Amino acid sequence: MRVTFDLFTVHKRFALTISRGTYTENTNIGLKIESEGVEGLGEATPFSVVNGKEKNSEQLQQELEKLIPIIEPFHPLENQEIEGILKQNNVSSSLRAAIDTALYDWLGKKVNLPLWKIWGLNRNRIPPTSVTIGISSPEKAVERVRNWLNFMDAKVLKIKLGSPDGIEADKAMLLAIRQECPNLPLTVDANGGWNLKEAILMSEWLATQNVKYIEQPFAVGEESNLPQLYQRSPLPIFIDESCFNSEDIITYSPSIHGINIKLMKAGGLSEVMRMIAIAKACKLQIMYGCYSDSSLANTALCHLAPYADYLDLDSHLNLIDDPFQGVSLERGRLVLNNLPGLGVKYRNET
């Protein structure tokens, strides 16, 4: 098979601020696998869970350039062998995700079926996606809510908390949002911005605000706080940055209620399927999330969305220059098409 790639930069319509910083654009890698006249597409998005430890797109490019001669001798159907080689070479999870996704796209196009049909899933069971409100002043948060509601029929709002100004700033922002839309369900993501005392206090307070769950209350490395919060919180606790793969689920399952699966963390759809199986065996709830992913990566993960309890696949909706088109938006829900493979095309493609 032949492997090629290019870099593309996407810009956010509205900047996103979380506890670790503010993001306005991202440079991702678009990967292409070609064999037997069939082309499979994948995407690698640089991301970080700890400030200062992420790989940027240039570093991923250098890693990919060394990797291509190693995997090109394989056939796209040799996914198990390719996955083993990627792990042996300690390849970054986002690059593994791009390659694995492209292999599945190739397979679907080869047999002329969308992935959701190959896996026998019901695309009508995909839950609505939440849309994200970043950390800001109460006034700007309300403005962002109005922008989203003018753009789409949002069914769930995801609120980023963990403000550097403390939990009182978090409360003020959430109360302003709640006043603006008193009936919409909310979810909360602290992105590791709280300590144990703050997390307990906020869980008790948020339970009075029609909040569905709290995501990633503690920073990576502070997971020892999870059992105490698990015992005290009236709301379900999900982890994101603390859970990359299926092994992490087993480690933390006694002290959480759910996990956030992201394609870039997991390293591809193959690992996502393993994570789903283990999470369900541990009786955990499942949500899917994203980084600054385009429609390509979000459409890929959406093919497994019938397994999810919650979706937060909204990054592509906030891009002004998404080069791809795939999953569509209808009444707050992402809807998969009937095209083969991922069902993704370049936006300028007829």
Secondary structure, DSSP 8 states (H G I E B T S, - for coil): -EEEEEEEEEEEEEEEEETTEEEEEEEEEEEEEEETTEEEEEEE----SSTT----HHHHHHHHHHHHHHHTTS-TT-HHHHHHHHHHTT--HHHHHHHHHHHHHHHHHHHT-BHHHHTT--GGG---BEEEE-S--HHHHHHHHHHHHHHS---EEEEE---TT-HHHHHHHHHHHHHHSTTS-EEEE-TT---HHHHHHHHHHHTTTTEEEEE--S-TT-GGGHHHHHHH-SS-EEESTT--SHHHHHHHGGG-SEEEEEHHHHTSHHHHHHHHHHHHHTT-EEEEE-SS--HHHHHHHHTTGGG-SEE---GGGGBS---EE-SEEETTEEE--SSSBT--EETT--
